[in-house]
């Protein structure tokens, strides 16, 4: 470079201006700095089962090892026939209407497919109804695709079910789709059939597409039933997402899928777009696809975790009781998944900024939680805990949290 030349600086794309993904954000960076300098941090921030001692079923590992040499090449863009056939059978069990093998797409996790499905749909200014709180990738991907996320409220007073009146009030001429996350991350809610039916009625009235993220559908507790919203909407176009990251403790393998169902005639052009983007990424990780059939068939070891005596169930009960025993903290009992979204009495603790709260807790007690704002929650009064660690570890965390809150800003 010749002397006197001003260096060109490379800024990030403006497309990222409104994109937020705090699950791995500034507080996490601070925790990483603390760890790099030798401080142990208890991480209650990421829903990644493997580091907490949840093992992948042996059968899945053996099966992948055996098939590895057959998985060296690309697969068809939508995925291996065996994987898609197994997913199709899964769709039948969940009563998804009008699903054929061509309606199933595998992806590098549900994450890739969330991005792809929104990119294929949205033009600038198109609106998508997204829950608040949400799994923030949904809001981020609507923004990235040039769309506008419009948040409908999930109501803590009503077990975190979507507020249908709020949803209705937020529909405009530009609304194209409703996103439903059921079971929900971060609240742990499981939506009853009547609530799903009301969402379907609204989608029907306004001719909206439904995106349903059901990655926790095999982690439902208390003997409750998970209903796929698409099963209630044979006349609407629905896209249902799920995968093996959580149910089979293989978040690192990166395997998920989406299923198109119902009235595909209204979405012919969109499906062409989906196919184009699917072709452009060539295919998803083939070794990971190769175990879908084994994983979805036969004994589901995850079932042992979610019943009394099972780790997820017992840890859920523990964290629920322990949090509610802390003065100034209340939490709705999660019915599924492995997250709880407690509420803080912000007046008592004088909290106005939930990022500051997360940082203060991190610095004082070396506990990493995710602030509610990271889930597009509008008030500074919530945070999320991942209850994957063992009860001894959760007890240590809640004892420290209780101690912290006994003096915080008082
Ligand atoms: N959807 C929800 C609701 C999630 O909680 C997660 C991960 O935490 C994902 C999607 C992404 O999962 P995957 O590992 O399949 O990309």
Boltz pocket constraint, residues with backbone or C-beta under 6 A from the ligand:
constraints:
  - pocket:
      binder: B
      contacts: [[A, 47], [A, 108], [A, 109], [A, 110], [A, 111], [A, 112], [A, 135], [A, 181], [A, 183], [A, 184], [A, 185], [A, 213], [A, 215], [A, 242], [A, 243], [A, 244], [A, 245], [A, 251], [A, 254], [A, 255], [A, 256]]
      max_distance: 6.0
